């Protein structure tokens, strides 16, 4: 089953800046070959359910290995079975409607 998620991983106990931890997580997502889009407060990821959730586990493992004693993660997940739809197609659908106005 395909899934699109919005992932926000927040290392706790590592100071104010967390960009090095997020960069490490992005490398894991990229290495998995999943489509993703980094944004200001998280990352959208799309792919097969098991592959996507495996990446989340690997992100947690990596961030802990980097010294973060705690991590809080927020995940929003969406699936649909009536048709295949990518993240880009979802955004384009809204942009097309805005262009008509």
PyMOL commands that set and color helices and strands:
alter all, ss='L'
color gray80, all
select helices_A, chain A and resi 19-31+49-65+87-100
alter helices_A, ss='H'
color red, helices_A
select strands_A, chain A and resi 2-12+35-39+42-48+70-78
alter strands_A, ss='S'
color yellow, strands_A
deselect
rebuild
show_as cartoon
